[in-house]
Amino acid sequence: MLEIDTKIKDVPLAEELSKRYLSYAMSTIVSRSLPDVRDGLKPVHRRLMFAMRQLHLDPKSGFKKCARVVGDVIGKYHPHGDSAVYGAMARLAQDFSVRYPLVDGQGNFGNIDGDGPAAMRYTEARLTEFAIALMEGLNDDAVDFMDTYDGEESEPLVMPAAVPNLLCNGTSGIAVGMATNIPPHNLSEIADALLYLIDNPDSEIEPLVRRLKGPDFPTGGVIVDKFSTILNAYTTGKGAFRIRAKWEKEDLGHGQYQIIVTEIPYMVQKAKLVEKIAELLINKKIPLLNDIRDESAQDVRIVLEPKSRLVDANLLMEHLFKQTELESRFNMNMNVLDSEGVPRVMDIKNVLSEYLRHRYNVLIRRINFRLSKINYRLEILSGYLKAYLNLDRIIEIIRNEEDAKEVMKKEFLLSDNQAEAILNMKLRSLRKLEESQIREEYDELSEEKSELDGLLADEDKLWNKIGEEIKLMKEKFGKKTALGRRRTEFSEVEEVVEVPIEALIEKEPLTVILSEKGWIRALKGHVDLKSDFKFKEDDRLAFSLHAQTTDKIIILDSSGKFFNISANDIPSGRGFGQPLRLMADIANSDTVAAIFVFEPKASYLLASNTGRGFIVDENHIIAQTRNGRKIMNVAQNEKTCFCVKVSGNMVATVGENRKLLVFKSEEIPTMARGRGVVLQKYKDGGLSDIQFFNEEDGFSFNRSGGVGVETDLRTWLGHRGQVGKLVPFGFPRNNKFFN
């Protein structure tokens, strides 16, 4: 018991948690999420490549089941879940996800619609030429190796990377407290930037970016940013690229046309994109579009059918770019592990310089490795030559001496390796012809050794050699090949193209009908507002008005909230419509007080049933969301009842007590929000109706036999807040100016 107690240490919990969380965070950053700047690979990708190489899955060999590869990776190098490893492997085979695929897949590896790959027991894979180039030199001591997690085998710390994979294929990942997101680029353009940097090591970033140009996504598309925006992103290591779908106008004859989308932005799932556009079409959010069809086979072909031949194709596409993923943003963050394994955000020059430095170190290590092989072979060959010069004596020593090796070493001054090689020679090698071949090989290797020694001694020659390797890489994977051609184009457009809704909707007359139970619909054309409209049982007309499809309809409820909906979004009048509450979040306890067409620069008088009110201008009645905009505050047992357009210098109010008051409209204050002021006092009842008019015209009302007009205002003229006088003779019994 005492022995156990002595091993227990008191440690502050916060300190211990901090240490363990930091350990976990560093493991996530270094061993999972961030790529190495030198080869652009994360550990799982590097181990996948190495395991496939060990299985001899080169491009010229046959395929092997992905399950076999995943099993080797998990068992030997990467002790993680098989689904995660297979997911990483499958992505490396997707030509719509990776610009230069590292895995050549056979079978279903997913598609651009977002469907996942088939199970790994069904799919097969091998390495691509690009992946082979990435690992070129592993057998030449080009990089360091480390023990695997169980210590039974070894794996490379980094790949030799004859191709700049980090920029070619890009990467993305989320670690603890940091993330990375690097777009793919065109290898030919990266090569041009690298060659320029070799010749101009003190170069500014701009000449490099002009050669690099910008991202080259596997799915193509069009980058619509200015050069200054692209330059700033590569200078800081962070920035965003706007990518648009590539489209063309297909002529159908007789003035008809359709739009064909042939390329979509990177990482956008085509099926979801088409589904989103179809949903917007059903909800009448894209009024210029008539139909959408996905006719894709191997290539992307999304057909967009305009509403009519008069629709401008550019205007339609601008609207779609604004509302859908036909335009998306790629947020670049070049956060990588440098050659020391430290995570940091690099600009483009640092990334290119780190790669060149890595290739410089790889070249020196490969030269030294080759020199060691040459020196060993020269040692053996010089021993062979000594043996041929003293062949009879060598044979005699071997036949007669007990320890022939030691005797030969002393007599002919041979090294241990030379003596062992002579003893291992086959009898057939003793021919005279063999001696001449050895001398020829010795001379060739001596010449190669001299060249390599000269190369190591001259730094300029080393950089020239690296430049030659880059040119060979460019020739093999460059723009002249089907894989290397640039896919993403550049086109500068305005930052934001505002498309007015009126321009997108065909202007047509409508008659909007709202029932007492809150069902709304729109009839085509301007129908007589007093027509006998059909409603559901126990329902009847509450409001009706004439509008255009381009109009905005304003709704005021009894709580003092304004809502607005597009007239084009109101369902057609074939049935009974749909509940207004599906279009605006009007509370169940509230009712519609007013509905009218929005008019710019108009002002409105809001009034409650208690006779309080104020004037509000049109800027305050537009609601940005379905929740509406609260303008008039009402007390308990009070509700908003009136919203009357200000259209004269006088206002007449009539109460339920049949008292009428006339006063100047300028006495009513203009407010942005509030309860308002008293318009007319009532001993019993409340406000019944309001009318604006010009003083010289007088106020009017319905009376038997026609419309009555009162121009002599002296009886009812007063000031806001007074009681008023009894209505004139013949005033309607319902206390309304007009029914």
C-alpha positions in Angstrom: 0.0 0.0 0.0 2.8 2.4 0.9 4.5 1.6 -2.4 1.4 2.7 -4.4 1.1 5.9 -2.3 4.6 7.0 -3.1 3.7 7.0 -6.9 0.7 9.3 -6.4 1.4 13.0 -7.2 -0.7 16.0 -6.5 -1.1 17.9 -9.7 -3.4 20.9 -10.3 -6.3 19.8 -12.5 -6.2 22.9 -14.7 -2.5 22.4 -15.4 -2.9 18.7 -16.3 -5.9 19.4 -18.5 -4.0 22.1 -20.3 -1.0 19.8 -21.0 -3.2 17.0 -22.3 -5.4 19.3 -24.4 -2.2 20.9 -25.9 -0.9 17.4 -26.7 -4.1 16.5 -28.4 -4.2 19.8 -30.3 -0.6 19.3 -31.6 -1.4 15.8 -32.6 -4.4 16.9 -34.6 -2.5 19.8 -36.3 0.7 17.9 -37.1 -0.6 14.3 -37.7 -4.0 14.8 -39.2 -5.2 18.1 -40.5 -2.4 20.2 -42.0 -0.3 19.2 -45.0 3.5 19.4 -45.3 4.6 22.4 -47.5 7.2 20.1 -49.2 5.0 17.4 -50.6 1.5 18.7 -49.9 0.4 15.5 -48.1 -1.2 14.8 -44.8 0.1 11.6 -43.0 -2.9 9.5 -44.2 -2.3 10.4 -47.8 1.5 9.8 -47.5 0.9 6.4 -45.9 -1.6 5.5 -48.6 0.9 6.3 -51.3 3.7 4.4 -49.6 1.6 1.3 -48.9 0.4 1.2 -52.6 4.1 1.5 -53.7 5.0 -1.3 -51.4 2.3 -3.4 -53.0 3.9 -2.6 -56.4 0.7 -0.9 -57.7 2.5 1.2 -60.3 0.6 2.4 -63.4 1.9 -0.5 -65.6 0.8 -3.2 -63.1 -2.7 -4.6 -62.5 -5.2 -3.3 -60.0 -5.7 -4.5 -56.5 -8.8 -4.3 -54.3 -9.0 -1.2 -52.3 -9.8 -3.3 -49.2 -6.3 -4.8 -49.5 -4.7 -1.4 -49.7 -6.7 0.0 -46.7 -5.9 -3.1 -44.7 -2.2 -2.6 -45.3 -2.4 1.0 -44.4 -4.3 0.4 -41.2 -2.3 -2.6 -40.2 1.2 -1.3 -40.9 1.2 2.5 -40.9 -2.0 4.3 -39.9 -4.0 2.8 -37.0 -7.3 4.6 -37.6 -10.8 3.7 -38.9 -11.1 2.0 -42.2 -13.9 4.3 -43.4 -11.7 7.4 -42.9 -8.8 5.8 -44.7 -10.9 4.6 -47.6 -12.6 8.0 -47.8 -9.3 9.7 -48.2 -8.2 7.1 -50.8 -11.4 7.5 -52.8 -11.0 11.3 -52.9 -7.5 10.9 -54.4 -9.1 9.0 -57.3 -11.9 11.5 -58.0 -11.0 13.7 -61.0 -13.7 16.2 -60.0 -12.1 16.6 -56.5 -8.4 16.3 -57.3 -6.8 18.3 -60.1 -4.0 15.7 -60.7 -5.4 12.3 -59.3 -2.9 10.2 -57.3 -5.0 7.1 -57.5 -6.2 5.4 -60.6 -9.5 3.9 -59.6 -11.5 1.1 -61.2 -15.1 0.9 -60.2 -17.5 3.4 -58.6 -15.6 6.1 -56.8 -18.5 8.5 -56.5 -19.6 11.3 -58.8 -20.0 15.1 -59.0 -23.7 14.7 -58.0 -22.5 13.9 -54.4 -23.0 10.1 -54.5 -20.3 8.3 -52.4 -18.0 5.6 -53.6 -18.9 1.9 -53.6 -17.7 -0.3 -50.7 -14.0 -0.9 -50.8 -14.5 -4.6 -51.4 -15.9 -3.7 -54.8 -13.4 -1.1 -56.0 -9.8 -1.5 -57.2 -6.9 0.9 -57.5 -3.4 1.5 -58.5 -1.0 4.5 -58.5 -1.0 7.2 -61.3 2.1 8.5 -63.0 1.7 11.7 -61.0 1.9 9.7 -57.7 5.0 7.8 -59.0 6.7 11.2 -59.7 5.8 12.3 -56.1 7.7 9.3 -54.7 10.6 9.4 -57.2 13.8 8.9 -55.2 12.6 7.0 -52.2 15.1 4.2 -53.0 17.9 6.7 -53.3 17.9 7.9 -49.7 16.3 11.2 -50.8 14.4 11.6 -47.6 14.5 10.5 -44.0 12.5 7.5 -42.8 11.0 6.8 -39.3 9.7 3.8 -37.5 6.0 2.9 -37.9 3.7 3.1 -34.9 4.6 -0.6 -33.9 8.3 -0.3 -34.7 8.1 -3.2 -37.1 8.6 -1.3 -40.4 9.7 2.2 -41.5 7.9 4.9 -43.5 9.0 8.2 -45.1 8.7 11.4 -43.1 8.1 13.3 -46.4 8.0 12.4 -50.0 10.8 13.5 -52.4 8.0 15.3 -54.4 9.3 15.7 -58.0 6.0 17.5 -58.5 4.7 20.4 -56.4 1.7 18.6 -55.1 0.6 21.1 -52.5 -0.2 23.8 -55.1 -1.1 21.3 -57.9 -3.9 19.5 -55.9 -4.5 21.8 -53.0 -5.9 20.6 -49.7 -8.3 21.4 -46.9 -8.5 20.5 -43.3 -9.7 21.7 -39.9 -7.4 21.3 -36.8 -7.8 22.6 -33.3 -7.8 26.4 -33.5 -6.6 26.5 -37.1 -7.6 25.4 -40.5 -6.2 25.2 -44.0 -7.8 25.5 -47.5 -5.5 25.7 -50.5 -6.9 25.6 -54.1 -5.5 23.5 -56.9 -3.3 25.1 -59.6 -2.0 24.4 -63.0 1.3 22.5 -63.0 2.7 24.3 -66.1 2.1 27.7 -64.4 3.6 26.5 -61.1 6.7 25.4 -63.1 7.0 28.8 -64.7 6.8 30.5 -61.3 9.4 28.1 -59.9 11.8 28.6 -62.8 11.5 32.4 -62.5 12.2 32.1 -58.7 15.3 30.0 -59.4 16.6 32.8 -61.7 15.4 35.6 -59.4 15.5 34.5 -55.8 14.9 38.1 -54.5 11.8 38.5 -56.7 8.7 40.3 -55.5 5.4 38.4 -55.2 3.7 40.1 -58.2 5.9 38.5 -60.9 5.3 35.1 -59.4 1.5 35.6 -59.3 1.5 36.8 -62.9 3.1 33.4 -63.9 1.0 31.4 -61.5 -2.2 33.3 -62.6 -4.5 31.8 -60.1 -6.4 28.5 -59.1 -7.1 25.9 -61.7 -10.0 23.9 -60.5 -10.7 20.3 -61.7 -14.3 21.2 -62.5 -13.4 24.3 -64.5 -15.6 27.3 -64.1 -14.7 31.0 -64.3 -12.9 33.1 -61.7 -14.4 36.6 -61.8 -12.0 38.4 -59.5 -9.7 41.3 -60.5 -5.9 40.7 -60.5 -5.5 43.0 -57.5 -7.8 40.7 -55.5 -5.9 37.6 -56.6 -2.5 39.3 -55.8 -3.6 40.3 -52.4 -4.7 36.8 -51.6 -1.3 35.3 -52.6 0.6 38.1 -50.8 -1.2 37.5 -47.4 -1.8 33.8 -47.8 -5.5 34.4 -47.2 -8.3 35.5 -49.5 -11.4 34.5 -51.4 -11.9 33.6 -55.0 -15.3 34.0 -56.7 -16.0 31.1 -59.1 -18.9 31.1 -61.5 -20.3 28.3 -63.6 -19.4 28.4 -67.3 -22.4 28.7 -69.6 -23.3 29.2 -73.2 -26.4 30.3 -75.2 -27.7 27.6 -77.5 -29.8 28.8 -80.4 -33.0 26.8 -81.1 -34.1 28.8 -84.2 -37.1 31.2 -84.6 -35.6 33.4 -81.9 -35.8 30.7 -79.3 -32.8 29.8 -77.2 -31.8 27.9 -74.1 -28.8 28.2 -71.7 -26.4 25.3 -71.3 -24.3 25.2 -68.1 -21.2 23.1 -69.0 -19.0 23.6 -65.9 -20.0 24.3 -62.3 -17.9 25.7 -59.4 -15.5 23.5 -57.4 -16.9 21.3 -54.7 -20.5 22.1 -55.6 -22.7 19.0 -55.8 -24.5 19.1 -59.1 -27.7 17.2 -57.9 -28.1 19.6 -55.0 -27.5 22.6 -57.3 -30.2 21.4 -59.7 -32.6 20.7 -56.8 -32.1 24.2 -55.4 -32.8 25.9 -58.7 -35.9 23.7 -59.1 -37.1 24.7 -55.6 -36.6 28.4 -56.4 -38.5 27.9 -59.6 -41.4 26.3 -57.9 -41.5 29.1 -55.2 -41.4 31.7 -58.0 -38.1 33.1 -56.9 -36.7 33.0 -60.4 -39.5 34.6 -62.5 -37.4 34.7 -65.7 -36.8 30.9 -65.7 -39.4 28.5 -67.1 -37.7 25.1 -66.6 -34.5 23.3 -65.7 -33.3 19.9 -66.9 -30.2 17.9 -66.1 -29.0 16.2 -69.3 -25.5 15.4 -68.0 -23.7 12.2 -69.0 -19.9 12.1 -68.7 -19.8 15.9 -69.0 -22.0 18.5 -67.2 -25.0 19.7 -69.2 -27.6 21.6 -67.2 -30.3 23.1 -69.5 -32.0 26.3 -68.4 -35.1 27.3 -70.4 -36.1 31.0 -70.2 -39.6 32.2 -69.7 -39.7 33.7 -73.2 -37.5 34.6 -76.1 -37.5 38.2 -74.9 -35.7 37.4 -71.6 -32.1 38.6 -71.6 -29.8 35.6 -71.0 -27.2 37.7 -69.1 -29.8 39.1 -66.8 -31.2 35.7 -66.1 -27.8 34.3 -65.3 -26.9 37.2 -63.0 -30.0 36.5 -61.0 -29.1 32.8 -60.8 -25.5 33.6 -59.8 -26.9 35.8 -57.0 -29.4 33.2 -55.6 -27.7 29.8 -56.2 -24.3 28.0 -56.1 -23.8 28.7 -59.7 -21.5 31.3 -58.1 -19.5 30.2 -55.0 -16.5 31.4 -53.1 -13.3 29.5 -52.3 -11.8 30.9 -49.1 -8.0 30.3 -49.4 -6.0 29.9 -46.2 -2.4 28.7 -46.9 -1.8 27.3 -43.4 0.8 24.5 -43.7 3.6 22.8 -41.8 6.9 24.2 -42.8 10.1 22.2 -43.2 10.6 22.3 -39.4 7.1 21.0 -38.8 5.8 24.3 -37.5 2.3 25.4 -38.7 2.1 28.9 -40.2 0.3 30.8 -42.9 2.6 31.4 -45.9 2.5 33.7 -48.9 3.0 32.2 -52.3 6.7 33.0 -52.4 7.4 31.2 -49.1 5.5 28.1 -50.4 7.5 28.0 -53.7 10.8 28.7 -51.8 10.1 25.9 -49.3 9.5 23.5 -52.2 12.6 24.5 -54.0 14.7 24.2 -50.8 13.3 20.7 -50.4 14.1 19.7 -53.9 17.7 21.1 -53.4 18.1 18.9 -50.3 16.6 15.9 -52.2 19.0 16.4 -55.1 22.1 16.6 -52.8 21.0 13.5 -50.9 20.4 11.5 -54.1 23.8 12.6 -55.5 25.5 11.5 -52.3 23.7 8.3 -52.4 24.7 7.7 -56.0 28.3 8.6 -55.2 28.3 6.1 -52.4 27.1 3.4 -54.8 29.7 4.4 -57.4 32.5 4.5 -54.8 31.5 1.0 -53.6 31.4 -0.3 -57.2 34.7 1.3 -58.1 36.2 -0.4 -55.1 35.0 -3.7 -56.2 36.0 -3.2 -59.9 39.5 -2.1 -58.9 39.7 -5.4 -56.9 38.6 -7.3 -59.9 41.3 -5.7 -62.0 44.0 -6.7 -59.5 42.7 -10.2 -59.6 43.0 -10.3 -63.5 46.5 -9.0 -63.3 47.4 -11.8 -60.9 44.9 -14.4 -61.9 47.2 -17.5 -61.6 48.4 -16.5 -58.1 44.8 -15.8 -57.0 43.8 -19.3 -58.1 46.8 -20.8 -56.4 45.9 -19.0 -53.1 42.3 -20.1 -53.3 43.3 -23.7 -53.9 46.1 -24.0 -51.4 45.6 -21.5 -48.6 43.3 -22.2 -45.6 42.4 -18.6 -45.1 42.5 -17.4 -48.7 40.8 -14.1 -47.9 43.4 -12.8 -45.5 46.3 -13.9 -47.6 44.9 -12.1 -50.6 44.3 -8.9 -48.6 47.9 -8.8 -47.4 49.6 -9.9 -50.6 47.6 -7.6 -53.0 46.6 -4.8 -50.5 42.9 -5.5 -51.0 40.1 -4.3 -48.8 37.7 -6.6 -47.1 34.9 -5.9 -49.7 37.4 -6.5 -52.6 38.6 -9.8 -51.2 35.1 -11.0 -50.6 34.0 -10.0 -54.1 36.9 -11.9 -55.7 36.1 -15.0 -53.7 32.4 -14.8 -54.9 33.4 -14.5 -58.6 32.0 -17.2 -60.9 34.4 -19.2 -63.0 32.8 -18.0 -66.2 33.8 -14.4 -65.3 37.5 -15.3 -65.7 37.2 -14.9 -69.5 39.4 -12.2 -71.1 36.3 -10.5 -72.5 35.1 -9.9 -68.9 38.2 -8.0 -68.1 37.6 -5.5 -70.8 34.0 -5.0 -69.8 35.2 -4.3 -66.2 37.7 -1.7 -67.4 35.0 -0.1 -69.5 32.6 0.1 -66.6 35.4 1.4 -64.3 36.1 4.2 -66.7 32.4 5.1 -67.1 31.8 5.2 -63.4 34.9 7.2 -62.8 33.7 9.8 -65.3 30.2 9.9 -63.7 31.9 10.3 -60.2 33.9 13.2 -61.5 30.7 14.9 -62.9 28.8 14.4 -59.7 31.7 15.7 -57.6 31.8 18.8 -59.8 28.0 19.1 -59.5 28.2 19.0 -55.7 30.9 21.7 -55.7 29.0 24.2 -57.8 25.7 25.6 -56.4 24.7 27.1 -59.7 25.0 23.7 -61.4 22.8 22.3 -58.7 20.0 24.9 -59.4 20.4 24.3 -63.1 19.9 20.6 -62.5 16.7 21.4 -60.5 15.5 23.7 -63.3 16.0 20.8 -65.8 14.0 18.5 -63.6 11.2 21.1 -63.4 11.2 21.4 -67.2 10.9 17.7 -67.6 8.0 17.6 -65.1 6.3 20.4 -67.1 6.8 18.5 -70.3 5.3 15.4 -68.8 2.3 16.9 -67.1 2.0 20.3 -68.8 -0.6 22.1 -70.8 0.1 20.0 -74.0 -1.4 17.0 -72.3 -5.1 16.3 -71.7 -4.5 16.2 -68.0 -2.4 19.4 -67.9 -4.6 21.9 -69.9 -6.0 24.8 -68.0 -9.6 24.3 -67.1 -10.6 27.4 -65.1 -10.8 30.7 -67.0 -10.6 34.3 -65.8 -13.1 37.0 -66.4 -13.5 40.3 -64.5 -17.0 41.4 -63.6 -18.5 43.9 -61.3 -18.3 43.1 -57.6 -22.0 43.1 -57.1 -24.6 43.2 -59.8 -27.9 44.3 -58.4 -30.8 43.0 -60.3 -34.1 44.9 -59.6 -37.0 42.6 -59.0 -39.1 44.6 -61.4 -36.7 43.7 -64.2 -37.0 40.0 -63.4 -40.8 39.8 -63.3 -43.1 40.2 -66.3 -45.5 43.0 -65.4 -49.1 41.7 -65.5 -52.3 43.0 -63.8 -53.6 41.1 -60.7 -56.5 41.3 -58.4 -55.6 40.4 -54.8 -58.3 38.9 -52.7 -58.0 38.3 -48.9 -60.8 36.6 -47.0 -61.9 37.2 -43.4 -60.3 33.9 -42.3 -57.0 34.9 -43.8 -56.9 33.0 -47.2 -55.1 35.0 -49.9 -55.1 34.5 -53.7 -54.5 36.5 -56.9 -56.7 36.5 -60.0 -55.2 37.4 -63.4 -56.3 40.8 -64.7 -58.1 43.6 -62.9 -61.4 42.1 -61.9 -64.3 44.2 -60.6 -63.7 44.5 -56.9 -67.4 44.1 -56.2 -67.6 40.8 -58.0 -69.2 37.8 -56.3 -66.0 35.9 -55.3 -66.2 32.3 -54.1 -64.9 31.4 -50.7 -64.9 28.4 -48.4 -68.0 27.8 -46.2 -68.4 30.4 -43.4 -65.9 32.7 -45.1 -66.2 35.9 -47.0 -64.4 38.8 -48.5 -62.3 41.0 -46.2 -60.1 43.0 -48.7 -59.6 43.2 -52.4 -57.3 45.4 -54.5 -55.8 45.8 -57.9 -52.0 45.4 -58.3 -49.3 44.4 -60.7 -47.1 41.3 -60.5 -44.1 43.6 -59.9 -45.8 45.3 -56.9 -45.0 44.9 -53.2 -48.1 44.2 -51.1 -48.0 45.8 -47.6 -50.0 44.2 -44.8 -50.8 45.8 -41.4 -52.1 43.7 -38.6 -54.0 44.6 -35.4 -50.9 44.5 -33.3 -49.3 47.4 -35.2 -46.9 45.2 -37.3 -46.2 45.7 -41.0 -45.5 42.8 -43.3 -44.7 42.8 -47.0 -45.0 40.1 -49.7 -44.4 40.1 -53.4 -47.5 40.2 -55.5 -45.9 37.6 -57.8 -45.6 35.2 -54.9 -49.3 35.2 -54.1 -50.9 31.8 -55.3 -53.2 31.9 -58.3 -56.9 32.2 -57.8 -57.9 28.8 -59.3 -58.7 27.5 -55.8 -59.2 29.3 -52.5 -55.5 30.3 -52.3 -53.4 29.7 -49.2 -53.4 31.0 -45.6 -51.7 34.4 -45.4 -49.9 33.2 -42.3 -47.8 30.8 -44.5 -46.3 33.9 -46.1 -46.1 36.3 -43.1 -45.7 35.4 -39.4 -49.0 37.0 -38.2 -49.9 35.9 -34.7 -53.1 33.8 -34.4 -54.5 36.4 -32.0 -54.1 39.2 -34.5 -56.1 40.1 -37.6 -55.4 42.0 -40.8 -56.1 45.7 -40.4 -55.2 46.9 -43.8 -53.7 45.7 -47.1 -52.5 48.0 -49.9 -49.9 48.3 -52.7 -46.6 49.9 -51.7 -46.1 53.4 -53.1 -42.7 55.2 -52.9 -42.6 58.6 -51.1 -46.1 58.0 -49.7 -47.1 58.7 -46.1 -49.8 56.9 -44.0 -51.8 57.7 -41.0 -51.9 54.8 -38.5 -54.8 54.9 -36.0 -56.1 52.6 -33.3 -59.7 51.9 -32.3 -59.3 54.3 -29.4 -58.7 57.2 -31.6 -54.9 57.6 -31.2 -52.6 57.8 -34.2 -49.6 59.3 -36.0 -48.2 59.6 -39.5 -45.4 57.2 -40.8 -43.5 57.5 -44.1 -42.8 54.7 -46.5 -39.3 54.0 -45.3 -40.5 52.5 -42.1 -43.2 50.2 -43.3 -40.9 47.8 -45.2 -40.1 44.7 -43.3 -36.9 42.7 -44.0 -38.1 39.4 -42.7 -41.3 37.3 -42.4 -41.5 38.4 -38.7 -42.7 41.8 -39.8 -41.8 45.2 -38.4 -43.4 46.7 -35.3 -44.4 50.3 -35.8 -47.5 51.1 -33.7 -47.6 50.3 -30.0 -51.0 49.4 -28.6 -52.2 49.1 -25.1 -54.3 46.3 -23.6 -57.8 46.0 -25.2 -56.5 48.4 -28.0 -55.8 47.4 -31.6 -54.6 49.0 -34.8 -57.5 49.5 -37.2 -56.6 52.1 -39.8 -53.8 52.8 -42.3 -54.9 55.6 -44.5 -52.7 57.3 -47.2 -52.1 61.0 -46.5 -53.7 62.7 -49.6 -54.8 66.2 -48.5 -54.2 69.1 -46.1 -57.3 68.3 -44.0 -58.4 65.1 -42.1 -61.9 64.1 -41.0 -62.5 61.6 -38.2 -65.8 60.1 -37.2 -66.5 58.1 -34.0 -68.9 55.4 -33.2 -70.9 58.0 -31.3 -71.5 59.8 -34.7 -69.4 62.8 -33.8 -67.3 64.2 -36.7 -64.2 66.3 -36.3 -62.3 68.1 -39.0 -58.8 69.5 -38.5 -55.6 70.2 -40.3 -53.5 67.2 -41.1 -50.3 69.0 -40.1 -51.4 68.7 -36.5 -50.7 65.0 -36.6 -47.0 64.3 -35.8 -44.8 62.1 -38.0 -43.1 59.3 -36.1 -41.0 56.2 -36.8 -42.7 54.2 -34.0 -45.0 54.8 -31.0 -48.6 54.9 -29.8 -49.4 58.2 -31.3 -51.5 61.2 -30.1 -55.2 61.6 -29.5 -57.0 62.3 -32.8 -60.5 62.6 -31.4 -62.0 62.2 -27.9 -64.8 59.8 -27.2 -66.9 59.5 -24.1 -68.3 56.2 -25.4 -67.1 53.9 -28.2 -64.1 54.6 -30.4 -62.9 55.6 -33.9 -65.1 54.5 -36.8 -63.5 56.0 -39.9 -60.9 58.5 -41.3 -60.8 60.5 -44.5 -58.1 62.9 -45.9 -59.2 65.7 -48.3 -58.2 69.2 -49.5 -59.9 72.1 -47.7 -61.3 73.7 -50.9 -62.8 70.3 -52.1 -64.5 69.4 -48.8 -65.1 65.9 -47.5 -67.4 63.5 -49.1 -69.6 60.5 -48.1 -72.2 58.1 -49.4 -75.8 59.3 -49.1 -79.0 58.2 -50.6 -79.1 59.2 -54.2 -75.3 59.5 -54.7 -72.3 61.1 -53.0 -72.6 64.0 -50.7 -69.9 66.7 -50.4 -69.6 69.2 -47.6 -67.5 72.2 -48.4 -68.8 74.4 -45.5 -66.6 73.0 -42.7 -67.3 75.6 -40.0 -69.6 73.2 -38.0 -67.0 70.5 -37.6 -63.8 72.4 -37.9 -61.6 72.3 -34.8 -58.3 71.0 -33.6 -56.9 67.5 -33.0 -58.1 65.9 -29.8 -61.5 67.6 -29.6 -64.9 65.8 -29.5 -66.4 67.2 -32.7 -70.1 67.7 -33.7 -72.8 65.4 -35.0 -72.4 64.1 -38.6 -74.2 66.0 -41.4 -77.7 65.0 -42.4 -77.8 61.9 -44.6 -74.5 60.5 -43.3 -74.4 56.6 -43.5 -75.8 54.7 -40.5 -72.6 52.5 -40.3 -70.6 55.7 -39.5 -68.3 55.1 -42.5 -67.7 57.7 -45.2 -68.0 55.0 -47.8 -69.0 51.4 -47.5 
